Amino acid sequence: MGLNTRIETAISSAVAVGQGRGAVPPRLASALEYATAPGGARIRPTILMSVALACGDDQPRLSDAAASALELIHCASLVHDDLPCFDDAEIRRGKPTVHRAYSEPLAVLTGDSLIVLAFEILARQSGLAPERVAQMIVTLAQRTGMPGGICAGQGWESEAEIDLSAYHQAKTGALFIAATQMGAVAAGQEAEPWFELGARIGEAFQVADDLRDALYDAETLGKPVGQDDLHGRPNAVSLLGVQGAISRLKDILGGAIASIPSCPGEAQLAEMVRAYAERLTPVAPNVTAARSNV
């Protein structure tokens, strides 16, 4: 089974648990699937699985649960980010956002349900390796809520003064840190050595997202563009310019490769990060026309 197929199977199985059987609210059950499929690039679970494989992946069921739980949290954050009280977005992944397709109340419940489901999926594997599962639950909780998770990242946007480093690490970096640490823990390794890799990948993703927001159109991205300027958020392009942001992105990803801890699959993991770097970095011809308009 290929990695992509493995990830999609794990996510589908997790969503099926949330949908249940028998008498359930049918529109909410439908919204769970709508919010999670078809997915985007599945970058976070791919990184998690890649780290687990590099560390031996001796408990594949734990890795599957961790990858699906992480993606459920990410999808929940997108549902909530798109709400009228935040970005008021109309499209996500090329289709109407959940609150547009199902209503605002159901969007709130969808996001909430996905968050709870993520922790249930992990807890269901506690019989396999209770210490690993407990550590993954703690890690995912820390990277989801306060004080350093994606909720904190969203919270910074309501402050008069923003700590840019803390804002980026919480809003974007948190789930990438969770990806590398949970992947390692799922395979029986310590979490702490994998913090830097996750943080660097998260920082790179933030810079790349700033570039996409500035350079691409909504049709290309499958979501609204210009959101940073619209909401007055700090971003790498406004601070560094397009070429400066691209240079910064390359520097961060080079540091990410250097930060990979020693593990059996270290070389393969480095190749994954390099491939990821190529996917992230804007290249011609897609951004040539866009750059002239910046």
C-alpha positions in Angstrom: 0.0 0.0 0.0 1.4 3.4 -1.0 1.8 6.1 1.5 -1.0 8.3 0.1 -3.4 5.4 0.0 -2.4 4.4 3.6 -3.1 8.0 4.8 -6.4 8.3 2.9 -7.6 4.9 4.2 -6.7 5.9 7.8 -8.6 9.2 7.5 -11.7 7.6 5.9 -11.7 5.0 8.7 -11.5 7.7 11.3 -14.3 9.7 9.8 -16.5 6.6 9.6 -16.1 6.2 13.4 -17.3 9.8 13.8 -20.3 9.2 11.6 -21.3 6.1 13.5 -24.3 3.9 12.8 -28.0 4.1 13.4 -29.7 7.3 14.5 -27.3 10.2 14.0 -27.8 13.7 12.6 -27.4 13.0 8.9 -26.3 16.5 7.8 -23.7 16.7 10.5 -22.4 13.2 9.6 -22.2 14.3 6.0 -20.4 17.5 6.9 -17.6 15.5 8.6 -16.8 13.8 5.3 -17.3 17.0 3.4 -14.7 18.8 5.6 -12.1 16.1 5.3 -12.4 14.8 1.7 -11.2 15.2 -0.9 -8.2 16.4 1.1 -5.5 18.9 0.2 -1.9 17.9 0.0 -2.1 16.0 3.3 1.3 17.4 4.1 1.1 17.0 7.9 0.2 13.3 7.9 2.7 12.7 5.2 5.5 14.2 7.3 4.3 12.2 10.3 4.2 9.0 8.4 7.6 9.7 6.8 9.2 10.3 10.3 7.6 7.1 11.6 8.9 5.1 8.7 12.4 6.6 9.1 12.3 5.5 12.7 11.2 1.9 11.9 7.4 2.1 12.0 7.2 -0.9 14.3 3.5 -0.2 15.2 1.8 0.8 11.9 -1.6 1.0 13.6 -0.3 3.7 15.9 1.2 5.7 13.0 -2.1 5.4 11.1 -4.1 6.6 14.1 -1.6 9.5 14.7 -1.7 10.6 11.0 -5.5 10.6 10.8 -5.9 12.3 14.2 -3.5 15.1 13.1 -5.3 15.6 9.8 -8.7 15.7 11.6 -7.3 18.6 13.8 -6.0 20.4 10.7 -9.3 20.0 8.9 -11.2 21.2 12.0 -9.0 24.3 12.1 -9.8 25.1 8.5 -13.6 24.8 9.2 -13.3 27.2 12.1 -10.9 29.6 10.3 -13.3 30.0 7.4 -16.2 31.0 9.7 -17.7 34.5 9.4 -16.2 35.5 12.8 -12.7 34.8 11.4 -11.9 34.9 7.7 -15.5 34.6 6.4 -14.2 32.6 3.5 -16.5 31.3 0.7 -14.3 28.6 -0.8 -11.8 26.0 0.5 -10.1 23.4 -1.6 -12.0 24.5 -4.6 -15.5 24.1 -3.1 -17.8 26.0 -0.8 -16.7 26.2 2.8 -18.5 24.1 5.3 -20.6 27.0 6.7 -21.6 28.0 3.2 -22.6 24.4 2.3 -24.2 23.3 5.6 -24.8 26.5 7.7 -22.8 28.3 10.3 -24.1 26.2 13.3 -23.3 23.0 11.6 -19.8 24.3 10.7 -19.1 25.0 14.4 -20.3 21.5 15.3 -18.3 19.9 12.5 -15.1 21.5 13.7 -15.8 20.6 17.3 -16.7 17.0 16.4 -13.5 16.6 14.4 -11.4 17.8 17.3 -13.0 15.4 19.7 -12.8 12.6 17.2 -9.1 13.1 16.7 -8.4 12.3 20.4 -10.8 9.4 20.3 -9.0 7.8 17.4 -5.7 8.0 19.3 -7.2 6.8 22.6 -8.7 3.7 20.8 -5.1 2.5 20.2 -4.1 2.7 23.9 -4.1 -1.1 24.2 -1.2 -1.4 21.7 1.3 0.9 23.4 -0.3 2.9 26.2 2.8 5.1 26.9 3.2 6.0 23.3 -0.5 6.8 22.9 -0.5 8.9 26.1 2.5 10.9 24.8 0.9 11.4 21.4 -2.4 12.7 23.0 -0.4 15.1 25.1 1.6 16.3 22.1 -1.5 16.8 20.0 -3.3 18.6 22.8 -0.3 21.0 23.3 -0.2 21.8 19.6 -3.9 22.3 19.3 -4.9 24.5 22.3 -3.3 27.0 24.7 -0.7 28.2 25.3 1.3 27.2 22.2 -1.1 25.5 19.8 -3.2 26.6 16.8 -5.8 28.1 19.1 -3.1 30.4 20.5 -2.1 31.2 17.0 -5.6 32.3 16.1 -5.8 34.2 19.4 -2.8 36.4 18.5 -4.9 37.8 15.7 -7.1 39.5 18.3 -4.3 41.2 20.1 -3.3 44.8 19.5 0.4 43.8 19.4 1.6 40.5 17.9 4.7 38.6 18.9 5.5 37.5 15.3 7.6 34.6 16.2 5.2 33.2 18.7 2.3 33.9 16.3 3.9 31.9 13.4 5.0 29.0 15.5 1.6 28.6 17.1 -0.6 29.3 14.1 1.4 27.4 11.5 4.3 25.6 13.1 2.4 23.9 15.8 0.9 21.1 13.8 4.2 20.5 11.9 5.9 20.1 15.3 3.1 17.7 16.2 3.7 15.8 12.9 7.4 15.2 13.5 7.1 14.5 17.2 4.1 12.2 16.9 5.7 10.3 14.0 8.7 9.6 16.2 6.7 8.6 19.3 4.5 6.3 17.2 7.7 4.4 16.3 9.0 4.3 19.9 11.4 7.3 19.7 11.7 10.3 22.0 9.8 13.4 20.9 12.1 16.2 21.8 14.9 15.7 19.2 12.2 16.1 16.5 11.0 19.5 17.6 13.4 21.5 15.5 12.6 19.7 12.3 8.9 20.3 12.8 9.4 24.0 13.7 11.6 24.6 10.7 9.2 22.9 8.3 6.3 24.9 9.9 8.2 28.2 9.4 8.9 27.3 5.8 5.3 26.5 5.2 4.3 29.9 6.7 6.7 31.7 4.3 5.5 29.7 1.4 1.8 30.4 2.3 2.6 34.1 2.5 4.1 33.9 -1.0 1.1 32.0 -2.4 -1.3 34.5 -0.7 0.5 37.3 -2.4 1.2 35.8 -5.8 -1.6 33.4 -6.7 -5.2 33.8 -7.6 -8.2 32.2 -5.9 -8.8 29.8 -8.7 -5.2 28.5 -8.5 -5.2 28.1 -4.7 -8.8 26.9 -4.3 -9.3 29.5 -1.5 -9.5 33.3 -1.1 -6.3 35.2 -1.6 -5.0 38.5 -0.2 -6.3 37.5 3.3 -3.1 38.8 5.0 -3.5 42.3 3.7 -7.3 42.2 4.2 -7.0 41.3 7.9 -3.8 43.3 8.6 -1.7 40.3 9.4 2.1 40.4 9.2 3.6 38.3 6.5 7.0 37.5 4.9 6.3 39.1 1.6 5.4 42.5 3.1 8.5 42.3 5.3 11.1 40.8 2.9 9.6 41.3 -0.6 9.0 38.4 -3.0 12.7 37.5 -3.7 13.6 37.9 -0.1 10.9 35.6 1.0 11.9 33.0 -1.5 15.5 33.2 -0.3 14.3 32.9 3.3 12.2 29.9 2.4 15.3 28.1 0.9 17.4 28.9 3.9 14.8 27.5 6.3 14.4 24.3 4.4 18.2 23.9 4.2 18.3 24.2 8.0 15.4 21.7 8.3 17.4 19.0 6.4 20.4 19.6 8.7 18.3 19.3 11.8 17.0 15.7 11.0 18.0 13.5 14.0 20.0 10.4 13.5 17.6 7.5 12.5 17.6 4.4 10.3 15.8 6.3 7.5 17.6 9.6 7.8 18.7 9.7 4.1 15.2 8.9 2.8 13.7 11.5 5.2 16.2 14.1 3.9 15.0 13.4 0.3 11.4 13.8 1.4 12.2 17.2 2.8 14.0 18.2 -0.4 11.0 17.1 -2.5 8.8 19.1 -0.1 11.1 22.1 -0.6 10.6 21.9 -4.4 6.8 21.7 -4.0 6.8 24.7 -1.7 9.0 27.1 -3.6 7.2 29.2 -6.2 8.7 28.7 -9.6 8.1 30.0 -13.1 5.9 30.0 -15.1 3.1 30.0 -12.5 4.2 33.1 -10.6 5.9 35.0 -13.3 2.8 37.0 -14.3 1.8 37.3 -10.7 5.1 38.8 -9.6 4.7 41.7 -12.1 1.6 42.7 -10.3 2.9 42.6 -6.8 
